[in-house]
Amino acid sequence: MLNQTANVAIIHARHYYWGGGTADQERQESVQPIASVIVLGYNGREFLEDCLSSLLDQDLPSAQYEVLYVDNDSRDGSATLVRERFPQVRVLELDRNHGYAEGNNIGFRLTRGELIVFLNQDTIVHRSWLRELIEGLRSSPDIMAGHANIIHPWYPEYSGLAQRADVSVTYTPELTRLGYARYLRLGPIEQPRDVLFLSGACLIVRRQVIDELDYVFDPDFFAYAEDMDLGLRIRALGYRCVVVPKAVVYHKHRLKADLGIATVVKTVRIIRNRYLAFYKVMSWREFIPMAALLTIGAPLNALEFGLRPWQGLLYVLALVPTTLMALAAALWNLPRYSRKRRDVRARSARRGDWCLRAVWRSVGAPVSKKDYSPDQGTRG
């Protein structure tokens, strides 16, 4: 029996398939999973076989997690492949492409787990990935979200993709002083490490904090930087976000070398959404200098993707006018986001210029107690 929240999700569906028949559905409904894994797909049929095969091959009892594939109105037969090859995976086919943010929000409404995992379709996960994610989040009650140790193609460890090999070092994206995400190599660490930036390629969130936030991803972002926005909003509540070193994910991230219109539109949206994510959590005293820093830093983000030097320089130069377009788009949208900003800041457990200070330190270490409102204190 679907609850009211799930029925809202079904409104957006062309088809909802629960594999295994009625008896299997009743059996699954009678078992409460610890984690719910959502794989959002859009024209990614070529990735799904490897992704879902690795996801269903975990060193965790299958009853402890459920898998939901949400299809954003793909035209390449992705949903059909999942239904036919992976009957144990629930499939929700949406009526149109809702984007990363709202597509995952709709999928969330059908989940039952205490912990919610959002996973990109173009990934392959280590066999202990999910267990490590769960243990990482449960290692402290004030940790409300985290992301995996994500291995990109330009890392030397990516050579272990086919074997889903162990990785001895930890990588994480993190916000720089100029407001863009830099990919950091943290070395061989064992325990979860605090971060400001959450990576949407693979992140885990407690249902508890989603209830406090009122929504997971901002649907008005459509795609890009919605993960950064989520992480900052969780930090504003006074909680922690972490990278989990032993939860290894291989990400088949493709870098497009063209500078066509589609790439420009995508890049404008990415940078615009970063401005808006900062705007939602920051005071004006923070946001104005942060916007200036991001305007300088956004073009430099091109140097983070393992490009050849001449390619990096070309992209930096191309990103200058793109960044100015993104700034103009963000400023145009500030009035529309003012209500969301008021709501986020009203829920915040932190005071003062905590976010700008945290970004300037370029580290997600827990903020000191002086950054919390005296009437709310440290949560957790």
N, C-alpha and C positions, 0 to 999 in steps of 0.2 A: 504494500500500500504506500503510495507516494504521499509525502506530506505537502503542506501548502507551498513551502519554499520550492520543493521539487517541481510542483505543478507549474510554478512561474517559469522555471527553466524549460519545461516541455513546450510552453507557448512558442518559444523561438525555434522549435525543432521541426524539421521535415520528417525525421524518423528517429525513434529511440529503440534501440535493440539491446535486450538483456539476454546474452547467450546462454545456452544450456537448457532452455525450456522452463516451464512453470515450476517444476519440482526443484530445479537448481536455483531458480530465483528465490523460492521460499527458503531454501537451505541457506543461501547467502544472506538473506535478510535477517535470519535468526542469529547470525554471528556478527558481533560488532568488531570491525577491523580497527587496528591501532592507527593505520595510515591509509589515506586515500591518495592515489597517484593519478594526476590528470595529465594526459598527453594531448596537447592542442595541435591539430594538424591543418595544413593548408597546402594542397598540391605537393605533398611530400611523400608520395607512394614509394619512391626509391629508398627512403630512409626507414620506413616503418617496420619492415621485416627484421632488420638488425636491432632497432630500438626496442621493439616489444619483446623479441626473443630474449634479449639481455635482461629486460625488466622482469620477465616472468621466471627467470633463472636466478633467483636470489637465495642466499643462505638463511632465509627467514621463512617460517611456515606460511603457506599461501593464504591460510585463513586470517593471518594478521594484517593483510593489506588487500585493498581492492584497486582495480585499474579501470579507468574511464578514458576512452578515446573520444575527444570532442573534435568533430570535423567542421571547419569553417567554410562549408559549401565548396569543397574541392571539386575540380573537374577532371581529375586524373584517376578516378576509381579508388581513391585511398580508403574510403569507408567500406567499400565492398571487400577489399583485400583484408581489412581487419576482421570483418564479420566472418569471412570464410576461413582465414588462417588462424585466428585467435578467438575461438568461441567463448573463452573464459573472460574476455574483455568486453565491458559494456560499451556500446557505441551510441553517441548522440550526434546526429547529423543536423546541423543548423541550417536555417532558412536562407542565410546569406553570410558573407564574411563580416563578422562582428569585430575583427581585429584581435590582437593578443589580449588586450585588457578585458574587454567585455566577453570574449569567447571563454576565457578562463573563469570569469565571474559566473557565467551561466553554468559552466561545469561544476563549479564549487557548490552550487545549490543542490546538486544531486549526490554529494558525498556524505559519508557517514563517519569517517574517521576522526579521531581526536587531533591528528596531525595531517595537514594537507600539503602534498608535494606537487609542484608545477614543474613539468619536464618538457624540454623542447623535443620535437620529433626527430631532429638530426643529431641524436646523441646515442651513445652506447655506454651502458653503466657496468661498473665492476660488480662482481657477484656479491660482495659484502656492502655495496653502496647504500642500500636502504637501511640495513641494520645500523650502519655507522651514522647515517643521518639522524635516525631516531635517537640513538645513544647520545650523539652530540647535543641535540636539542634538550634532552632530558638531563644533561649533566649539571644544569643549574636552573632553578625555577624562574630566574629573571631573564633567561634566554628565550625569546619568543619567535625568532626566525633565524634562518641560516642558509647558506648555500654550499654546494659541494666544492671539492677540489677539481676545478674544471680544466681539462687538458686540451689546449687548442692546437691546430695543425702546425703552428710555427714553434712549438715547444719540442725539444729533443725527445721528451718522454712519450710523445704522440706515436712513436714507432711501436709502442706496446698495444696499439688499438686492437689488432686482430686477436691477441691473446687476452684482452681485457686485463692487462698486467697490473701488478701493484706499482705504486709510484711512491718514491721515497721523499720527494719534496712537495711543498705546498705552493700552489699559485692562487692568487685572488685578485680581482679588480678592486680598486679603492679610489676614492675621490682624492684628487690632488688639490693643491692650494689654488689652482686656476679653474677648479670646478669640473674638470673632465675626469674620466676614469682611466687610471693607469693600471696595467697588469703587473703585479708584483710577484716576485719569487721570494717566498718566505723561508725557504730551506726546509730541513727535516724537523718539523714540529709534530707533536703528538696530540695536543689538546686543542679544542676550539679556540680560535683567535678572534677578538672583537673587530668588527668592521662597520663602516658607515654605509657602504654601498652593498646592495644585494643584487646578485646576478639572476636574471629571469631565466637563464638557460636551464638552471636546476636550483630551485629553492624550496624550503620547507617552512611552514608557518603553523603555529598553534591556532586551533579554532578559537580558543579563548580570546586571543588578541584581535582576530578578525571581527568578533562580536563587539569588541571595544571600539574598533576603528569605524565600524558601520559598513565598510565595503573593503574588498581586497585591493583591486586595481582600479585606478581612475578611468572610467570608460571614455571620458573625453580625450584622453591621451591616444586612444585607438591602439597604437603600438609605439614602443621605444620609450625608455626612461620611466616607464610605469613601475619597474622594479626599484629604481632609485627613489622614486616617490614613496613607495611602500616602505622601504627601509628607513627613510627619514621620518615618516609618520610614526613608525614603531618606536624609533629612538626618542621622538618627541614625547611619547607616553611615559618615558622613563625606563624602557626595557632595553635589552641588548640584542644585537644581531651579530652573527659569527660566521666564519668559514670553518667547515668541518674537514680537517686534513685527510682523514682516512676514507671519506666518502668520495670515491674517484669516478668522474664522468669524462668520457672522451666526447668532445664536441666537434662535429664535422662542419665547422664554421667556414663559410666561403666568403672570400673577399672579392668584391666586384671591382675590376680595374677600369670600368668605363666611367665617364663623367657625363652621362646622358641626363635627360630631363627627369626620368624616374629616380635616378640616384640623387639628384639635387633635391627633389621633393622629399625623399626619405630623409636626407641629411638635415634639411630645414626642420622637419618634424622632430628629429632626435634632439637637436639643439634647442628648439623652442620648448620642448617638454622639460628639458633640464632647467631652463629659466623658471618655468612654472612650478616645478617640484620644489625649488628653493623658495619661491614666492609663497608657497602654501605653508611653510613651516617657519619662515623667518620674519622678524620685525623689519620695518622699513630701514632702520639703522643698519641692519645686516644685509638686507637684500640689495640695496643700491651699490655698495662696494662689491658684493658678490657678483652682481650682474656685470659690473665692469671687468672683474677678474675673468669671468666666463667668456666674455667677448674677446678677451686677449687669448685665453687658453683654448677655446674650442678648435681653432685651426690646428693647434699643436697635437690634438688627439690623433691626427693622421699618422704620427710617428710611432704609435703603439701597436701596430699590426704586422710587424715584421716585413714591411715593404723595403724594396731596394732604395738606397739614398735618393736617387733621382725621382723615383716615384713618390717618396715621402714629401720631398720638396714641392713637387707638382701639386700634390693634394693639399699641402699647407696653403699654398697660394690660392688654389681654387676654393678653399674653405673660407677665405676672408669675406668675399661678397655673400656667400651662403650664410655665414654667421650673422652678418648684418640683416639679411632677410629674416632669419630666425628671431633676432632681437625685435625687429619690427612686428613680427607675428605675435610674439609673446606680449609685448606692450599693448597691442591691440586687444588681446584676450584677457588682460588683467581684470577689467571690470566683470567679465563673465565668471572669473574664478574667485572673486572677492568673497562670495558666500562660503565657498569651500574653505577658503583660507581662514575665515572667522571660525568656522566649525573646528578645523584642525587645531587652531591656536587655543580655542576654548577647552579642548580636551587635553591639551599639553600639560604634562607634569613638570616641565622645565621652564625656567625663567631666564631673562637676560638674553645675551647673544650667544647661547650655547652652540648653535649650529655653525655659525661663522668661526668660532674658536675651534670647534672640532675639525672643520674642514681645513683650517689654517694649520692645525697640527698634522694634517694629512694622516690621521690614524683614528681608528674606531675605538680606542680605549675608552672605558666607561668614564663619563663626565663626573667631575667631583660633586659632592653634595650641595655646594653653594649654587649649582646650576638648577636646582630643583625649587619649586614653589614651597614655601615653608608650611603651607597647610596640606600639602600632598605627600611630601617626602619621597623616599625611594620606593618604587614599586617592585613587586616580585614575590 
